[in-house]
Amino acid sequence: MKGEAVVVVQDARNFQQMLNRLEQLKKELNQLKLKSLQQEIQKGIACYAAIASD
């Protein structure tokens, strides 16, 4: 029984570490999406400015 409990605790720790890593990856992905969106908006603004100045 003692050996099984240790396995469960280790699995719980590993699972929590996996959840923490997943949360960090979600944050990183959201930052990348935001950066990409900001770049696309800037491109759109620049394109509109070029068209409007013609």
C-alpha positions as CSV (number, residue, x, y, z in Angstrom):
1,M,0.0,0.0,0.0
2,K,2.8,2.4,0.9
3,G,4.4,2.0,-2.5
4,E,1.1,2.7,-4.3
5,A,0.5,5.9,-2.4
6,V,3.9,7.2,-3.4
7,V,3.1,6.6,-7.0
8,V,-0.2,8.5,-6.7
9,V,1.6,11.5,-5.1
10,Q,4.3,11.4,-7.8
11,D,1.6,11.2,-10.5
12,A,-0.3,14.1,-8.9
13,R,2.9,16.2,-8.9
14,N,3.6,15.4,-12.5
15,F,0.0,16.1,-13.4
16,Q,0.2,19.5,-11.6
17,Q,3.5,20.3,-13.4
18,M,1.9,19.4,-16.7
19,L,-1.1,21.7,-15.9
20,N,1.3,24.5,-14.9
21,R,3.2,24.1,-18.2
22,L,0.0,24.1,-20.2
23,E,-1.1,27.3,-18.5
24,Q,2.2,28.9,-19.3
25,L,2.0,27.8,-22.9
26,K,-1.5,29.3,-23.2
27,K,-0.2,32.6,-21.9
28,E,2.7,32.5,-24.4
29,L,0.3,31.7,-27.2
30,N,-2.0,34.5,-26.3
31,Q,1.0,36.9,-26.3
32,L,2.1,35.7,-29.7
33,K,-1.4,36.1,-31.0
34,L,-1.6,39.6,-29.7
35,K,1.7,40.6,-31.2
36,S,0.7,39.1,-34.5
37,L,-2.6,41.0,-34.4
38,Q,-0.9,44.2,-33.6
39,Q,1.5,43.8,-36.5
40,E,-1.4,43.1,-38.9
41,I,-3.2,46.2,-37.7
42,Q,-0.1,48.2,-38.3
43,K,0.2,46.8,-41.8
44,G,-3.5,47.7,-42.4
45,I,-2.9,51.2,-41.1
46,A,0.1,51.7,-43.3
47,C,-1.7,50.3,-46.4
48,Y,-4.7,52.6,-45.7
49,A,-2.4,55.6,-45.3
50,A,-0.7,54.8,-48.6
51,I,-4.0,54.5,-50.4
52,A,-5.4,57.6,-48.8
53,S,-2.3,59.7,-49.8
54,D,-2.7,58.9,-53.5
